[in-house]
Amino acid sequence: MKAAIYTRVSTDNQAEIEFNSCQGQEAKIKSFISSQEEMEIYNSYSDEGYTGANTNRPALTQLLNDIKEQKIDLVIVYKIDRLTRSPRDFYQLIEVFEQHNVSFISVTERFDTSTPAGRLLRNIMLTFAQFERELTCERVKDKMLERARKGMYGGGACPFGYKRVNKILEVVPEQAQIVRRIFNIYVESKSLFKTYNTIKNEGILNRTNKPFTKGDLFTMLRKVLYIGKVLHLGKVYDGIHQAIISPEQFEQACQIHKEKNKAKWPPAKNYLFPGLVTCQDCGSTMSPCFTNKLKKGKRKRYYYYRCSCTQKRDWTACTIKEVSATKLDGLIVKSFTNIATDPQYLESLSCKLKFSPSEQTGSNG
């Protein structure tokens, strides 16, 4: 009987702990296999640093592919929650196992799915694993809310202008000056584009010694953190850290945001391929956008797919910049139409798919 060993840990820190590590799980499973008759190890599959809340894991995907190719008779894990913590995902995985006559064994819980008692214990243990995961999520949510109420920063990347000391944000004077400069330029110019060009021309860099992007500035100009507040789930709390920007200046910036959002534009066209067009020059995704131009006293709107790097940085960041959405959509639709009405091409494509090497390999296996 060919057995597959599957191991998993949720975080990189767990991966380094002897008893929780994938290597530790594998060692215990191998010890179990050596005590059994007619069992041989086919392969070991390990997902280090992947959550058990979903099945988007590379090693698990490879395991399922090998199961479908009839290479495995048995899957062994150290604990049932190493495979998954979701009852729905577990039942789907077990269904795949049963479709291909693959048994499942948990070494720690001492059950296998080939017996009614094993299946009952499996369901009970999985329910408790789901309960544990949900309980952990609730504890994390409560902890984050309590931190916000105490005025502490919620975590994640430390905002520009601050450094974290003993879990408390402290102002970095040099960076704080840059933050104030950015707010001053924005309030005076009332333009994100002008603000970006100004700090770029002044050679102002972020903490990694790289130019700020427009996205960086957009986020910075909306952070209540800079007025000594913390934001959690849409609610603002008084922070215990020092403010960099005055509430009055921050309110001015917010007012500029609101005025810009008041501008009413006619509905944009429905782009056919949003998120699917890639820039040939820099490889960035090209996003739908439009431009209004005056022609003979009348305003006309033009639609484009624009390289995202020109929006994040500036117009000179890419040589292609943008392409006409109307023309590109038309060319692609025309190509699809030509393909759909070409019997010879469709027949050739059908034969290629039918007799592809992967299909031939699967049928022989």
DRENVEXDREN-473538 format. One record per atom (N, C-alpha, C): x negated, y, z; residue in one letter. Coordinates in steps of 0.1 Angstrom, whole numbers, padded with zeros to 4 digits, always signed. Atoms other than C-alpha are relative to their C-alpha. Example, Ala and Ser with C-alpha at 12.3 -4.5 7.8 and 13.67 -1.06 7.14 Angstrom:
REM residues 2
-0009-0012+0000A -0123-0045+0078A -0009+0012+0000A +0009-0011+0000S -0137-0011+0071S +0008+0011+0008S 
This chain:
REM residues 365
-0009-0012+0000M +0000+0000+0000M -0009+0012+0000M +0008-0012+0001K -0015+0033-0011K +0006+0011+0008K -0005-0010-0009A -0012+0059+0016A -0007+0014-0003A +0005-0014+0002A -0015+0097+0012A +0000+0007+0013A +0001-0008-0012I -0027+0118+0041I +0003+0014-0002I -0003-0015+0002Y -0012+0153+0044Y -0002+0007+0014Y +0002-0008-0012T -0024+0179+0069T +0002+0014-0003T -0002-0014+0001R -0016+0215+0075R -0001+0008+0013R +0000-0010-0011V -0022+0245+0098V +0005+0013-0005V -0007-0012+0005S -0004+0278+0097S -0009+0012-0002S +0009-0012+0001T -0033+0302+0103T -0014-0004-0001T +0014+0003+0001D -0070+0304+0097D -0006-0002+0014D +0005+0002-0014N -0075+0306+0135N +0002-0014+0004N -0004+0014-0003Q -0057+0273+0140Q -0010-0010-0007Q +0009+0009+0008A -0079+0258+0113A -0014-0002+0006A +0013+0001-0007E -0109+0264+0135E +0000-0007+0013E -0002+0006-0013I -0095+0248+0166I -0001-0015-0002I +0003+0014+0003E -0107+0212+0169E +0013-0009+0000E -0011+0010-0001F -0074+0195+0180F +0011+0004-0010F -0010-0004+0010N -0052+0216+0156N -0005+0000-0014N +0005-0001+0014S -0075+0216+0126S +0004-0011-0009S -0003+0011+0009C -0068+0197+0095C -0009-0012+0001C +0009+0011-0001Q -0099+0177+0100Q +0003-0009+0012Q -0004+0008-0012G -0087+0167+0135G +0012-0008-0003G -0012+0007+0004Q -0053+0157+0121Q -0004-0012-0009Q +0004+0010+0009E -0069+0137+0094E -0007-0012+0007E +0007+0011-0008A -0092+0118+0118A +0010-0009+0007A -0010+0008-0008K -0062+0107+0139K +0008-0008-0009K -0008+0008+0010I -0043+0096+0108I -0008-0012-0005I +0009+0011+0005K -0073+0076+0095K -0001-0011+0011K +0000+0010-0011S -0075+0059+0129S +0012-0008+0000S -0012+0007+0000F -0039+0050+0127F +0000-0010-0012F +0000+0008+0012I -0043+0036+0091I -0010-0012+0002I +0009+0011-0002S -0073+0015+0102S +0005-0011+0009S -0006+0010-0009S -0051-0002+0128S +0011-0008-0007S -0011+0006+0007Q -0026-0012+0102Q -0005-0010-0011Q +0004+0009+0011E -0027-0041+0077E +0006+0005-0013E -0004-0003+0014E -0023-0037+0039E +0002+0015-0002E -0001-0015+0003M -0028+0001+0040M -0014+0005-0004M +0012-0006+0005E -0054+0019+0020E +0002+0015-0003E -0001-0014+0002I -0061+0056+0017I -0001+0003-0015I +0001-0004+0014Y -0053+0070-0018Y -0007+0013-0001Y +0006-0013+0000N -0062+0106-0011N +0005+0008+0012N -0003-0009-0011S -0061+0134+0015S +0004+0013-0006S -0005-0013+0005Y -0041+0166+0009Y +0000+0010+0012Y +0001-0009-0011S -0048+0196+0031S +0003+0015-0004S -0004-0014+0002D -0032+0231+0033D -0004+0008+0013D +0005-0008-0012E -0052+0253+0057E +0005+0015-0002E -0004-0014+0000G -0036+0287+0066G +0013+0002-0008G -0013-0002+0007Y -0001+0280+0050Y +0011-0003+0010Y -0012+0002-0009T +0032+0283+0068T +0008-0012-0003T -0009+0012+0003G +0056+0254+0072G +0014+0005-0002G -0014-0005+0003A +0086+0277+0066A +0005-0002-0014A -0004+0002+0014N +0085+0270+0029N -0010-0010-0006N +0008+0011+0006T +0070+0245+0004T -0010+0006-0010T +0010-0006+0010N +0048+0270-0016N -0014-0002+0005N +0013+0004-0004R +0016+0252-0008R -0007-0008-0011R +0007+0007+0011P -0010+0240-0033P -0002-0015+0002P +0002+0014-0002A -0019+0207-0017A +0013-0008+0000A -0013+0007+0000L +0018+0198-0011L +0005-0001-0014L -0004+0001+0014T +0025+0206-0048T -0008-0012-0007T +0007+0011+0006Q -0003+0182-0058Q +0004-0013+0005Q -0005+0012-0006L +0010+0156-0034L +0013-0005-0007L -0013+0003+0007L +0045+0158-0050L -0003-0005-0014L +0003+0004+0014N +0030+0156-0085N -0005-0015+0000N +0005+0013+0000D +0011+0124-0076D +0011-0010+0004D -0012+0009-0004I +0043+0109-0060I +0008-0002-0013I -0008+0001+0012K +0062+0116-0092K -0007-0009-0011K +0008+0008+0010E +0034+0098-0112E -0002-0014+0006E +0000+0014-0005Q +0039+0067-0090Q -0014-0004+0005Q +0013+0004-0005K +0004+0069-0075K -0001-0003+0015K -0001+0001-0014I +0015+0068-0039I +0012-0008+0005I -0011+0008-0006D +0035+0044-0018D +0005+0005+0014D -0003-0004-0014L +0034+0061+0016L -0007+0014+0003L +0006-0013-0004V +0029+0096+0030V -0001+0000+0015V +0002+0000-0014I +0015+0100+0065I -0005+0014+0005I +0004-0013-0006V +0013+0131+0086V -0002-0002+0015V +0002+0001-0014Y +0002+0138+0122Y +0012+0003+0008Y -0012-0003-0006K +0034+0155+0132K +0010+0004-0012K -0010-0003+0010I +0067+0160+0113I -0001+0015-0005I +0000-0014+0004D +0063+0198+0114D -0012+0004-0008D +0011-0003+0009R +0030+0196+0096R +0005-0001-0015R -0005+0001+0013L +0050+0186+0065L +0009+0013-0003L -0009-0012+0001T +0077+0214+0070T +0007+0002+0013T -0008-0003-0012R +0096+0232+0097R +0014+0003-0004R -0014-0003+0005S +0127+0237+0076S +0008-0013-0003S -0008+0012+0003P +0154+0210+0077P +0004-0001-0014P -0004+0001+0015R +0166+0219+0042R -0011-0005-0008R +0012+0004+0008D +0131+0216+0028D -0004-0014+0002D +0004+0014-0004F +0125+0184+0047F +0009-0010-0007F -0010+0009+0007Y +0157+0167+0033Y -0003+0000-0015Y +0003+0000+0014Q +0147+0178-0002Q -0013-0008-0003Q +0012+0008+0002L +0112+0163+0002L +0003-0015+0002L -0003+0014-0002I +0126+0131+0017I +0008-0006-0012I -0008+0004+0012E +0150+0129-0013E -0010-0004-0011E +0010+0003+0010V +0120+0131-0036V -0008-0013+0003V +0007+0012-0004F +0102+0104-0016F +0008-0012-0003F -0008+0011+0002E +0131+0081-0017E +0003-0003-0015E -0001+0002+0015Q +0136+0086-0055Q -0011-0008-0006Q +0012+0006+0005H +0101+0073-0060H -0005-0011+0009H +0003+0011-0009N +0102+0046-0033N -0012+0002+0008N +0012-0004-0008V +0077+0064-0011V +0005+0001+0015V -0003-0001-0014S +0079+0059+0027S -0007+0012+0007S +0006-0012-0007F +0071+0086+0053F -0002-0004+0014F +0003+0004-0013I +0054+0081+0086I -0006+0012+0007I +0006-0010-0008S +0047+0106+0114S -0008-0008+0011S +0008+0007-0010V +0018+0093+0136V +0004+0003+0014V -0002-0004-0014T +0026+0113+0167T +0014-0004+0005T -0014+0003-0004E +0064+0108+0168E +0003-0015-0001E -0001+0014+0001R +0059+0071+0159R +0013-0004-0007R -0012+0005+0008F +0087+0067+0133F -0003+0000-0015F +0001+0000+0014D +0090+0059+0097D +0014-0001-0006D -0013-0001+0006T +0119+0064+0073T +0005-0013-0006T -0004+0013+0006S +0122+0028+0063S +0011-0007+0009S -0009+0006-0009T +0144+0021+0094T +0011+0010+0004T -0011-0009-0004P +0178+0036+0106P -0005+0008+0012P +0005-0006-0012A +0162+0044+0140A -0010+0011-0003A +0010-0010+0004G +0133+0062+0123G +0006+0012-0006G -0006-0011+0006R +0156+0083+0102R +0008+0009+0010R -0006-0008-0011L +0176+0093+0133L -0010+0009+0007L +0010-0007-0008L +0145+0103+0152L -0006+0011-0009L +0005-0010+0009R +0132+0121+0121R +0009+0013+0000R -0010-0011+0000N +0164+0143+0121N -0001+0008+0013N +0000-0006-0013I +0162+0150+0158I -0013+0009+0001I +0013-0007-0002M +0125+0160+0157M +0000+0012-0009M +0000-0011+0010L +0130+0182+0126L +0009+0012+0005L -0009-0010-0005T +0159+0200+0143T -0007+0008+0011T +0008-0007-0010F +0136+0208+0173F -0011+0009-0006F +0010-0008+0007A +0109+0220+0149A +0006+0013-0005A -0007-0012+0005Q +0134+0244+0133Q +0003+0009+0011Q -0003-0008-0011F +0145+0256+0167F -0012+0007+0006F +0012-0006-0005E +0109+0262+0178E -0004+0012-0009E +0004-0011+0010R +0102+0283+0146R +0008+0012+0002R -0009-0011-0002E +0133+0304+0151E -0002+0007+0013E +0003-0006-0014L +0125+0309+0188L -0012+0009-0001L +0012-0008+0001T +0090+0321+0179T +0003+0013-0007T -0003-0012+0008C +0104+0345+0153C +0007+0011+0009C -0008-0009-0009E +0128+0360+0180E -0010+0006+0010E +0010-0006-0009R +0099+0364+0204R -0009+0011-0006R +0008-0010+0007V +0078+0382+0178V +0008+0013-0002V -0008-0011+0002K +0107+0405+0170K +0002+0008+0013K -0002-0007-0013D +0113+0413+0207D -0013+0007+0004D +0013-0006-0004K +0076+0420+0212K -0003+0012-0008K +0002-0011+0009M +0074+0443+0182M +0009+0012+0004M -0009-0010-0005L +0105+0462+0195L -0005+0006+0013L +0005-0005-0013E +0090+0465+0230E -0012+0009-0002E +0011-0008+0003R +0058+0479+0215R +0004+0013-0005R -0005-0013+0006A +0077+0505+0195A +0006+0009+0011A -0006-0008-0011R +0097+0516+0226R -0011+0006+0010R +0011-0005-0008K +0064+0520+0245K -0008+0010-0008K +0008-0010+0008G +0051+0542+0216G -0012-0005-0006G +0012+0006+0006M +0025+0517+0204M +0002-0003-0015M -0001+0003+0014Y +0017+0512+0168Y +0002-0015-0002Y -0005+0014+0002G +0033+0480+0154G -0010-0010-0005G +0010+0009+0006G +0002+0466+0138G -0002+0001-0015G +0003+0000+0014G -0011+0458+0104G -0012+0009-0003G +0011-0008+0004A -0037+0479+0085A +0000+0014+0008A +0000-0012-0008C -0048+0509+0106C +0001+0012-0010C -0002-0011+0009P -0035+0541+0090P -0013+0009-0002P +0011-0009+0003F -0060+0565+0074F +0001+0012+0010F +0000-0011-0010G -0070+0591+0100G -0001-0005+0014G +0001+0006-0014Y -0070+0567+0130Y -0009-0012+0000Y +0007+0012-0002K -0090+0539+0144K +0007-0007+0012K -0007+0007-0011R -0077+0512+0168R -0010-0003+0011R +0008+0002-0012V -0093+0512+0203V +0009-0006+0011V -0008+0006-0010N -0079+0487+0228N +0015+0000-0003N -0013+0000+0005K -0048+0484+0207K +0008+0013-0001K -0006-0013+0000I -0042+0521+0209I -0007+0008-0012I +0005-0008+0011L -0046+0545+0179L -0007+0012+0005L +0007-0012-0004E -0073+0572+0183E -0004+0007-0013E +0003-0008+0012V -0079+0600+0158V -0015+0000-0004V +0013-0001+0005V -0109+0599+0136V -0001+0015-0006V +0000-0014+0004P -0118+0637+0132P -0002+0002-0015P +0003-0003+0014E -0133+0635+0097E +0011-0004-0009E -0011+0005+0008Q -0104+0615+0083Q +0012+0009+0003Q -0011-0008-0004A -0079+0637+0102A +0000+0013-0008A +0002-0013+0008Q -0093+0668+0083Q +0005-0003-0014Q -0005+0003+0014I -0086+0650+0050I +0015-0001+0000I -0015+0001+0000V -0050+0642+0060V +0006+0013+0001V -0005-0014+0000R -0044+0678+0069R -0002+0007-0013R +0002-0006+0013R -0059+0689+0036R +0010-0005-0010R -0010+0006+0009I -0036+0666+0017I +0014+0006+0002I -0013-0006-0003F -0005+0679+0035F +0000+0014-0004F +0000-0014+0003N -0016+0715+0030N +0002+0002-0015N -0001-0001+0015I -0021+0710-0008I +0014-0003-0004I -0013+0004+0004Y +0012+0692-0011Y +0011+0010+0003Y -0010-0010-0004V +0032+0718+0008V -0001+0013-0008V +0003-0012+0008E +0016+0746-0012E +0004-0002-0015E -0003+0003+0014S +0019+0730-0046S +0013-0006-0003S -0013+0007+0002K +0051+0710-0041K -0001-0010-0011K +0001+0010+0011S +0037+0684-0065S -0010-0010+0005S +0009+0011-0003L +0022+0650-0058L -0011-0001-0011L +0010+0001+0011F +0005+0651-0092F -0011+0011+0002F +0009-0010-0002K -0012+0684-0084K -0009-0003+0012K +0008+0003-0012T -0022+0672-0049T -0010-0011-0004T +0010+0010+0004Y -0038+0641-0065Y -0012+0005-0008Y +0010-0006+0009N -0057+0661-0091N -0010+0008+0009N +0009-0008-0009T -0070+0685-0064T -0010-0007+0008T +0009+0007-0009I -0084+0660-0040I -0009-0009-0009I +0009+0007+0009K -0098+0641-0070K -0012+0009-0004K +0010-0009+0004N -0116+0671-0082N -0010+0004+0011N +0009-0004-0012E -0129+0679-0047E -0008-0012+0005E +0008+0011-0004G -0143+0644-0045G +0003-0006+0013G -0004+0005-0013I -0123+0634-0014I +0002-0015-0002I -0001+0015+0001L -0125+0596-0008L +0006-0006+0012L -0006+0007-0011N -0107+0571+0014N -0011-0007+0009N +0010+0005-0009R -0124+0551+0042R -0008-0011-0007R +0008+0010+0007T -0137+0525+0016T -0008+0007-0011T +0008-0008+0010N -0154+0554-0004N +0005-0002-0014N -0007+0000+0013K -0129+0551-0032K +0010+0011-0001K -0010-0011+0001P -0106+0578-0046P +0014-0005+0004P -0014+0003-0004F -0071+0579-0032F +0008-0002-0013F -0009+0001+0011T -0044+0567-0055T +0013+0008+0002T -0013-0007-0002K -0010+0584-0061K +0008-0007+0010K -0007+0008-0009G +0005+0555-0042G -0004+0003+0015G +0006-0003-0013D -0018+0562-0012D +0006+0013+0005D -0005-0014-0004L -0007+0599-0011L +0015-0001+0002L -0015+0001-0001F +0030+0590-0016F +0003-0006+0014F -0003+0007-0013T +0029+0567+0015T -0005+0009+0011T +0006-0008-0011M +0007+0591+0036M +0010+0012+0003M -0008-0012-0002L +0030+0621+0030L +0014-0003+0006L -0013+0004-0006R +0060+0601+0044R -0002-0007+0014R +0002+0007-0012K +0044+0586+0075K +0002+0009+0012K -0002-0007-0013V +0059+0598+0108V -0011-0002+0010V +0011+0002-0010L +0029+0584+0125L -0009+0012+0002L +0009-0012-0001Y +0010+0616+0117Y +0006+0011+0008Y -0005-0010-0009I +0033+0636+0139I +0002-0006+0014I +0000+0006-0013G +0028+0613+0169G +0012-0009+0002G -0012+0009-0001K +0058+0590+0162K -0003-0014-0005K +0001+0014+0006V +0062+0553+0154V +0014-0004-0005V -0013+0004+0007L +0088+0538+0131L +0001-0015+0001L -0002+0015-0001H +0103+0504+0137H +0015-0003-0004H -0013+0004+0005L +0132+0490+0117L +0010+0012-0002L -0008-0012+0003G +0144+0524+0106G +0002+0010+0011G -0002-0009-0012K +0143+0540+0141K -0013+0005+0004K +0012-0007-0004V +0118+0565+0152V -0001+0002+0015V +0003-0001-0015Y +0102+0564+0187Y -0012+0009+0002Y +0012-0008-0004D +0078+0588+0205D -0012-0009+0002D +0012+0008-0001G +0043+0575+0201G -0009+0005+0011G +0009-0004-0011I +0015+0575+0227I -0014+0005-0006I +0012-0005+0007H -0011+0585+0200H +0001+0015-0003H +0001-0015+0003Q -0023+0620+0192Q +0005+0003-0015Q -0004-0004+0014A -0006+0637+0162A -0011+0007-0007A +0010-0007+0009I -0026+0650+0132I +0007+0011-0007I -0008-0010+0007I +0002+0670+0115I +0010+0005+0009I -0011-0006-0008S +0026+0694+0131S +0013-0004-0005S -0014+0004+0004P +0063+0685+0130P +0005+0009-0010P -0005-0010+0010E +0070+0717+0111E -0005-0002-0014E +0006+0003+0013Q +0046+0709+0083Q +0005-0013-0006Q -0005+0013+0005F +0058+0673+0081F +0015+0002-0005F -0014-0002+0005E +0094+0686+0078E +0000+0008-0013E +0001-0006+0013Q +0083+0709+0050Q -0002-0010-0011Q +0003+0011+0010A +0069+0679+0031A +0013-0008-0002A -0012+0008+0002C +0101+0660+0037C +0011+0008-0008C -0010-0008+0007Q +0122+0689+0024Q -0004+0000-0015Q +0004+0001+0014I +0101+0688-0008I +0004-0013-0006I -0004+0013+0005H +0108+0651-0012H +0015+0000-0003H -0014+0000+0002K +0145+0657-0008K +0004+0009-0012K -0003-0009+0011E +0146+0686-0033E -0003-0007-0014E +0004+0007+0012K +0128+0664-0059K +0010-0011-0003K -0009+0010+0002N +0152+0636-0053N +0014+0004-0004N -0013-0006+0003K +0182+0659-0059K +0002+0001-0015K -0001-0001+0015A +0174+0662-0096A +0008-0011-0006A -0009+0010+0006K +0201+0645-0116K -0004-0003-0014K +0004+0004+0013W +0191+0626-0147W +0011-0009-0006W -0009+0010+0006P +0212+0607-0172P -0005-0014+0002P +0004+0013-0003P +0212+0570-0167P -0010-0005-0010P +0011+0005+0008A +0181+0553-0181A +0005-0012-0008A -0003+0012+0008K +0183+0526-0208K -0003-0012+0007K +0003+0013-0006N +0183+0490-0199N -0012-0006-0008N +0012+0006+0007Y +0148+0478-0207Y +0001-0015+0000Y -0002+0014+0002L +0147+0443-0220L -0011-0009+0007L +0011+0009-0006F +0113+0431-0206F -0007+0007+0011F +0007-0007-0012P +0106+0450-0173P -0009-0011+0007P +0009+0009-0007G +0076+0434-0155G -0006-0011-0008G +0006+0011+0008L +0067+0412-0184L -0010+0005-0010L +0010-0006+0009V +0046+0436-0205V -0013+0003+0007V +0013-0002-0006T +0009+0436-0197T -0009+0008-0009T +0009-0009+0008C -0017+0462-0208C -0012-0008-0005C +0011+0008+0006Q -0042+0447-0232Q -0014+0006+0004Q +0013-0006-0004D -0069+0472-0221D -0005-0003+0014D +0004+0002-0014C -0069+0469-0183C +0007-0012+0007C -0007+0011-0006G -0046+0440-0176G +0011+0003+0010G -0010-0004-0009S -0022+0460-0155S +0014-0002-0006S -0014+0001+0004T +0016+0455-0156T +0004+0014-0005T -0005-0012+0006M +0033+0481-0178M +0015+0002+0005M -0013-0002-0007S +0063+0496-0160S +0009+0009-0009S -0009-0008+0008P +0094+0511-0177P +0000+0014+0006P +0000-0014-0003C +0095+0549-0177C +0006+0008-0011C -0005-0008+0011F +0109+0578-0197F -0006+0014+0002F +0004-0014+0001T +0100+0614-0207T +0010+0008-0007T -0009-0009+0006N +0122+0643-0214N -0007+0011-0008N +0006-0010+0008K +0111+0666-0242K +0010+0009-0007K -0008-0009+0008L +0125+0697-0258L -0003+0001-0014L +0003+0001+0014K +0129+0695-0295K +0011+0009-0007K -0010-0009+0006K +0146+0724-0314K +0011+0005+0010K -0009-0005-0010G +0161+0737-0282G +0009-0010+0007G -0008+0011-0007K +0176+0703-0272K -0009-0010+0007K +0008+0010-0007R +0164+0679-0247R +0002-0014-0005R -0001+0014+0005K +0156+0644-0259K -0008-0009+0009K +0007+0009-0009R +0146+0614-0238R -0007-0011-0008R +0008+0010+0006Y +0119+0590-0249Y -0003-0011+0010Y +0002+0011-0009Y +0115+0555-0233Y -0013-0007-0003Y +0014+0006+0002Y +0081+0538-0227Y -0002-0011+0010Y +0007+0009-0009Y +0063+0509-0211Y -0013+0007+0003Y +0012-0008-0004R +0036+0528-0192R -0009-0009+0009R +0010+0008-0008C +0004+0512-0178C +0000+0005+0015C -0001-0004-0014S +0007+0512-0140S -0012+0007+0006S +0012-0006-0005C -0029+0522-0135C +0000+0015-0002C -0001-0014+0003T -0021+0556-0151T +0009+0007+0010T -0009-0006-0010Q +0007+0561-0125Q -0007+0000+0014Q +0007+0001-0012K -0015+0550-0096K -0011+0010+0001K +0012-0009+0000R -0045+0571-0106R +0003+0012-0009R -0004-0011+0009D -0043+0594-0136D +0000-0004-0014D -0003+0003+0014W -0037+0596-0173W -0013-0006-0007W +0012+0004+0007T -0074+0589-0182T -0004-0014+0004T +0004+0013-0006A -0075+0556-0163A +0001-0012-0010A -0002+0010+0010C -0064+0536-0194C +0000+0006-0014C +0001-0006+0013T -0070+0540-0231T +0014-0002-0008T -0013+0003+0007I -0036+0525-0242I +0011+0009+0006I -0009-0009-0007K -0016+0545-0216K +0015-0005+0000K -0014+0004+0001E +0019+0537-0229E +0004-0004-0014E -0005+0003+0014V +0039+0522-0258V +0015+0002+0000V -0014-0003+0002S +0073+0530-0271S +0009-0012+0004S -0009+0011-0004A +0099+0508-0253A +0010-0004-0011A -0010+0002+0011T +0124+0512-0282T -0007-0009-0011T +0007+0007+0010K +0098+0500-0307K -0004-0014+0004K +0005+0013-0005L +0084+0472-0286L +0012-0010+0002L -0012+0009-0001D +0118+0458-0276D +0006-0005-0013D -0005+0004+0013G +0129+0459-0312G -0009-0011-0007G +0009+0010+0006L +0098+0440-0324L +0001-0014+0006L -0001+0013-0007I +0101+0413-0298I +0013-0007-0003I -0014+0006+0004V +0139+0408-0305V -0001-0005-0014V +0001+0004+0014K +0131+0407-0342K -0008-0013-0001K +0008+0012+0000S +0104+0380-0336S +0008-0012+0005S -0008+0011-0005F +0128+0359-0315F +0010-0004-0010F -0010+0003+0010T +0154+0362-0342T -0006-0008-0012T +0007+0007+0011N +0129+0351-0369N -0003-0015+0004N +0003+0013-0005I +0119+0321-0347I +0013-0009+0000I -0013+0008-0002A +0156+0311-0340A +0006-0004-0014A -0006+0003+0014T +0164+0311-0378T -0010-0007-0009T +0010+0007+0008D +0133+0292-0389D +0001-0015+0003D -0001+0014-0003P +0142+0255-0390P -0013-0007+0000P +0013+0006+0001Q +0107+0245-0400Q -0008+0002+0013Q +0007-0004-0012Y +0092+0263-0370Y +0006-0007+0012Y -0007+0006-0011L +0118+0249-0346L -0003-0015+0000L +0003+0014+0001E +0112+0214-0359E -0014-0003+0005E +0014+0002-0004S +0075+0217-0355S -0002+0002+0015S +0001-0002-0014L +0079+0231-0320L +0006-0012+0008L -0006+0012-0007S +0102+0202-0310S -0009-0012+0000S +0009+0011+0001C +0077+0177-0322C -0012+0002+0009C +0011-0003-0008K +0049+0194-0304K +0003-0003+0015K -0004+0002-0014L +0068+0193-0271L +0003-0014+0003L -0004+0014-0002K +0080+0158-0276K -0013-0009+0001K +0012+0008+0001F +0045+0144-0284F -0012+0006+0006F +0011-0007-0006S +0024+0166-0262S -0008-0010+0008S +0009+0009-0008P -0006+0149-0244P +0005-0003+0014P -0005+0001-0013S +0010+0155-0210S +0011-0010+0001S -0012+0009+0001E +0042+0137-0220E -0005-0014-0003E +0005+0014+0003Q +0022+0108-0235Q -0006-0006+0012Q +0006+0005-0012T +0002+0104-0203T +0010-0004+0010T -0010+0003-0009G +0033+0105-0182G +0007-0013-0003G -0007+0012+0004S +0050+0078-0202S -0008-0012+0001S +0009+0012-0001N +0020+0055-0202N -0002-0004+0014N +0003+0003-0015G +0016+0059-0164G +0012-0007+0006G 
